[in-house]
């Protein structure tokens, strides 16, 4: 099964802000992730999602992907997606390298 790892760093949104890790965890929506077309085709409802906060306040949650909604493109041409997930649960923090090595856009697919 394919796993999508999305990063929600502290600088992207302080707690309570629309783009914060806490808001993503509570609402089940991660906003504006650039995911390459080759990876999007491997993801579908039921894929695993890892919500990762890999900065000074390290947090990790697992969830199930419900849908990806295209919201535009980045200047390099890669499409941006809002990631919708459900059944999220916080787990003990770990960062599993090398398969979870994040791209510059804060995404990994394995």
Secondary structure, DSSP 8 states (H G I E B T S, - for coil): --EEEEE--GGG--TTSTTSHHHHHHHTEEEEEE--HHHHTT--TT-EEEEEE-SSS-EEEEEEEEEEEEEEE-TTS-EEEEEEEEEEEEE-----TTTT---TTSEEE-
